[in-house]
Amino acid sequence: MTSLRTLGSSDLEVFPLALGGNVFGWTADRAASFAVLDAYTAAGGNFIDTADAYSVWVEGNKGGESETVIGEWLAERGNRSDVVIATKVGALPEYKGLSASTIKGAADASLKRLGTDYIDLYYTHYDDPSVPVEEIIGTLDELVRAGKVRAVAASNITPERLQESLDFSDREGLARYVALQPHYNLVSRDTYEGPLQEVASRSGLAAVPYYALASGFLTGKYRPGTRVESARSGNAAAYAGTERGDRVIAALDEIATARGAQVATVALAWLAARPTVAAPIASARTVEQLPALLAVADLELTETELAALTAASA
């Protein structure tokens, strides 16, 4: 039985791989999304990550598609209390930014789409520097006190604003961020390591990294001379053929072969072992893509293997 990890100072206990919901209602239709969600939870997974803005970037979509699919799945399966649902506020055009009225309106809209009366983990999707942290934290605290949100977290925020937010929460005794969702993986380390990670570590925040597989590059599919049909292939291809990208893939290949594991599993295992990281986020369009992601729960890399990957990605 895979041991669950506690998210920061909250009482939320999560599987060491968060299932990314960005593909639901985008590259995975309702039936495919239900199949992925069923397979993930059947394997012991309980941590589902979405946002109100998923997938507003798709022509014909208005946002909220992912939450709607997840809500319909929860209703059909009757398993709301078995899963930890994380969603976000701030990026949907209809509810852009983090003013008090925007956060409250967006939260109610998310609750309706998810078909639930509470959100387990509510992130500010992007910081809104035009709004004082006092207003943001005060509003999030209201949602927690009202029982609409169990715990709050931040994503895409500077170390300074994160520290200011935490200080205000501590000073006033208000809801405090328990987690941070940074852009972080083997080929993008400076997006988290340094001041931001230091604030998280010092303050007891759990990191839940997005782009954990660098848009698919760290699955090992993107190699010189190969063509991958994927909605995200452009992002992944940017790493292919670079000196660092080649070094990282070579190191992943060696360890994956030695351990009889998939390249993606090894990449996720390195991330899951990093300081502060509780659960990387990865998404699957199909059930067939899930095993390599789920296997991170059972793959513990040696200190030598971790050091080799850290060196290759430097």
C-alpha positions in Angstrom: 0.0 0.0 0.0 1.5 3.3 -1.1 2.0 5.7 1.8 0.2 9.0 1.5 2.0 12.3 2.0 0.7 15.1 4.2 0.4 18.5 2.4 2.4 21.0 4.5 0.6 21.9 7.7 -2.8 20.8 6.5 -4.7 17.6 7.3 -4.8 16.6 3.6 -3.1 13.3 2.9 -2.3 12.7 -0.8 -1.0 10.1 -3.2 2.6 11.0 -4.3 1.4 11.7 -7.8 -1.2 14.3 -8.5 -3.3 13.7 -11.6 -3.4 16.7 -13.8 -6.8 17.6 -15.0 -5.8 20.0 -17.7 -6.5 17.4 -20.4 -10.1 16.7 -19.3 -12.4 18.4 -21.8 -9.4 19.1 -24.1 -7.4 16.2 -25.4 -9.4 13.7 -23.4 -13.2 13.7 -24.0 -15.7 12.7 -21.3 -15.4 9.0 -21.8 -11.6 9.0 -21.9 -11.4 11.3 -18.9 -13.7 9.0 -16.8 -11.5 6.0 -17.8 -8.3 7.8 -16.7 -9.9 9.0 -13.4 -11.2 5.5 -12.7 -7.8 3.9 -13.4 -6.0 6.5 -11.3 -8.2 6.0 -8.3 -8.3 2.2 -8.7 -4.5 2.3 -8.3 -4.8 4.2 -5.0 -4.5 7.7 -6.4 -6.6 10.4 -4.6 -5.2 13.8 -5.6 -6.7 15.5 -8.6 -5.5 18.9 -9.8 -7.6 21.2 -12.0 -8.4 24.9 -12.4 -11.4 27.0 -13.4 -9.4 28.2 -16.5 -9.0 24.7 -17.9 -9.4 24.6 -21.0 -10.1 28.2 -22.0 -7.3 28.2 -24.5 -9.1 25.7 -26.8 -11.2 27.2 -29.6 -14.9 26.9 -28.6 -14.2 26.3 -24.9 -15.0 29.0 -22.3 -13.2 27.5 -19.3 -14.5 25.2 -16.6 -14.6 22.2 -18.9 -12.2 20.2 -16.7 -14.1 21.0 -13.5 -17.3 20.0 -15.2 -16.0 16.6 -16.3 -14.6 16.0 -12.8 -17.8 17.0 -11.2 -19.8 14.6 -13.4 -17.4 11.8 -12.6 -17.7 12.5 -8.8 -21.5 12.5 -9.1 -21.5 9.2 -11.0 -19.0 7.4 -8.8 -20.3 8.8 -5.5 -16.7 9.0 -4.2 -16.3 12.7 -3.2 -14.9 12.0 0.2 -12.3 9.6 -1.1 -10.5 12.2 -3.3 -8.6 15.4 -2.7 -9.7 18.0 -5.3 -7.4 21.0 -6.0 -8.6 23.8 -8.2 -7.5 27.4 -8.8 -8.7 31.0 -9.2 -7.4 34.0 -11.1 -6.9 33.0 -14.7 -10.4 32.5 -16.1 -11.3 35.6 -18.2 -14.7 35.8 -16.4 -13.0 35.8 -13.0 -9.6 37.4 -13.7 -7.3 38.5 -10.9 -7.6 38.1 -7.1 -9.9 40.9 -5.8 -12.2 39.8 -3.0 -15.3 39.7 -5.2 -13.5 37.8 -8.0 -12.2 35.1 -5.6 -15.7 34.6 -4.0 -17.5 34.5 -7.3 -15.0 32.1 -8.8 -15.1 29.8 -5.8 -18.9 29.5 -6.0 -18.7 28.9 -9.8 -16.1 26.2 -9.2 -18.1 24.5 -6.5 -21.1 24.4 -8.8 -19.2 22.9 -11.7 -17.6 20.3 -9.4 -20.9 19.5 -7.9 -19.6 19.7 -4.4 -19.9 22.0 -1.3 -16.2 22.1 -0.6 -12.9 22.4 -2.3 -10.0 20.6 -0.6 -7.2 22.7 -1.8 -7.7 26.2 -3.4 -4.8 27.8 -5.2 -4.4 31.4 -6.4 -3.4 30.4 -10.0 -1.4 33.6 -10.7 -0.5 36.3 -8.2 -2.3 39.6 -8.7 0.2 42.3 -7.6 -2.6 45.0 -7.9 -4.4 43.5 -4.9 -2.8 43.7 -1.4 -2.0 40.4 0.2 -4.3 41.5 3.1 -7.3 41.4 0.8 -6.3 38.1 -0.9 -5.6 36.2 2.4 -8.6 37.8 4.1 -10.9 36.5 1.4 -9.4 33.1 1.3 -9.8 33.0 5.1 -13.5 33.8 4.7 -13.9 30.8 2.3 -12.1 28.5 4.8 -14.3 29.7 7.7 -17.4 29.3 5.6 -16.5 25.6 5.0 -16.2 26.1 1.2 -12.4 25.5 1.2 -10.4 23.2 3.4 -6.9 24.6 2.7 -5.3 27.3 0.6 -2.2 27.4 -1.6 -0.4 29.6 -4.2 1.0 29.2 -7.6 3.1 31.5 -9.9 4.1 33.9 -7.1 7.3 35.7 -6.3 9.2 34.7 -3.1 8.6 38.2 -1.8 4.8 38.1 -2.2 4.7 34.6 -0.8 6.6 35.6 2.3 4.5 38.7 2.7 1.3 36.5 2.5 2.6 34.0 5.0 3.7 36.8 7.4 0.3 38.4 7.2 -1.5 35.1 7.9 0.7 34.4 10.9 0.3 37.9 12.3 -3.5 38.0 12.0 -4.2 34.3 12.7 -5.8 33.8 9.3 -5.8 30.9 6.8 -2.2 30.3 5.7 -0.9 28.8 2.5 0.0 25.1 3.0 1.3 24.4 -0.5 3.0 25.9 -3.5 2.6 24.9 -7.1 5.8 25.8 -8.9 7.1 25.1 -12.5 9.8 22.5 -11.7 11.4 19.6 -13.4 14.8 18.1 -14.4 15.2 20.6 -17.2 13.7 23.6 -15.4 15.2 23.9 -12.0 15.8 27.6 -11.6 12.0 28.2 -11.8 11.8 26.9 -8.3 15.2 26.3 -6.7 16.6 29.3 -4.9 14.6 31.9 -3.0 11.2 30.5 -3.8 12.2 27.0 -2.5 13.8 28.6 0.5 10.6 30.3 1.5 8.7 27.1 1.1 11.2 25.1 3.1 11.5 27.6 5.9 7.7 27.9 6.1 6.8 24.3 5.9 5.0 24.5 2.6 4.6 21.4 0.4 5.5 21.8 -3.3 3.3 20.3 -5.9 5.2 20.9 -9.2 3.6 21.4 -12.5 5.2 20.6 -15.9 6.8 17.8 -14.0 7.6 16.0 -17.2 8.4 19.2 -19.2 5.4 18.9 -21.5 6.3 15.3 -22.2 10.0 15.8 -23.0 11.0 13.8 -19.9 9.0 10.8 -21.0 11.9 10.2 -23.5 9.6 10.3 -26.5 11.2 13.4 -28.0 14.5 12.4 -29.6 16.4 13.6 -32.6 14.6 12.4 -35.8 11.4 11.5 -34.1 8.0 13.2 -34.6 5.4 13.1 -31.8 1.8 14.0 -32.5 0.8 15.8 -29.3 -1.0 19.1 -28.5 2.1 20.0 -26.4 4.8 18.7 -28.7 6.0 22.3 -29.4 6.8 22.9 -25.8 8.6 19.6 -25.3 10.6 19.9 -28.6 12.3 23.1 -27.2 14.4 20.9 -24.9 15.3 18.2 -27.5 18.7 18.5 -29.0 19.9 20.9 -26.3 23.1 20.0 -24.4 21.3 19.9 -21.1 18.3 18.0 -22.5 20.5 15.4 -24.1 22.5 15.0 -20.8 19.3 14.5 -18.8 17.8 12.0 -21.2 21.0 10.0 -21.3 21.1 9.8 -17.5 17.4 8.9 -17.4 17.9 6.2 -20.0 20.8 4.6 -18.0 18.9 4.5 -14.7 15.6 3.4 -16.4 17.4 0.5 -18.1 19.2 -0.5 -14.9 16.0 -0.4 -12.8 13.6 -1.8 -15.4 11.5 1.4 -15.2 10.1 3.8 -17.7 12.0 7.1 -18.3 9.0 9.1 -17.2 8.9 7.2 -13.9 12.5 7.9 -13.2 12.1 11.6 -14.0 9.1 11.8 -11.6 11.0 9.9 -8.9 13.8 12.4 -9.0 11.3 15.2 -8.5 9.4 13.5 -5.8 12.6 13.1 -3.8 13.5 16.8 -4.0 13.3 18.9 -0.8 9.8 20.2 -0.1 8.1 18.2 -2.9 5.1 16.3 -1.9 3.6 15.2 -5.2 4.5 16.1 -8.8 1.6 16.7 -11.2 1.3 14.7 -14.4 -1.6 14.2 -16.8 -2.7 11.3 -18.9 -4.9 11.5 -22.0 -5.3 7.7 -22.0 -5.3 4.9 -19.5 -2.3 3.5 -21.3 -0.2 6.5 -20.3 -1.0 6.1 -16.5 1.2 3.1 -15.4 4.5 5.0 -16.0 3.1 7.9 -13.9 1.7 5.8 -11.1 4.9 3.8 -10.8 6.6 6.8 -9.1 4.8 5.8 -5.9 7.0 2.6 -5.8 10.3 3.7 -7.2 12.8 5.0 -4.7 16.0 6.1 -6.4 19.4 5.5 -4.6 21.5 8.5 -3.5 23.9 7.7 -6.4 21.1 7.7 -9.0 19.6 11.0 -7.6 23.1 12.6 -7.6 23.7 11.5 -11.3 20.4 13.1 -12.4 21.1 16.2 -10.4 24.5 16.5 -12.0 23.2 15.9 -15.5 20.5 18.6 -15.1 22.8 21.2 -13.6 
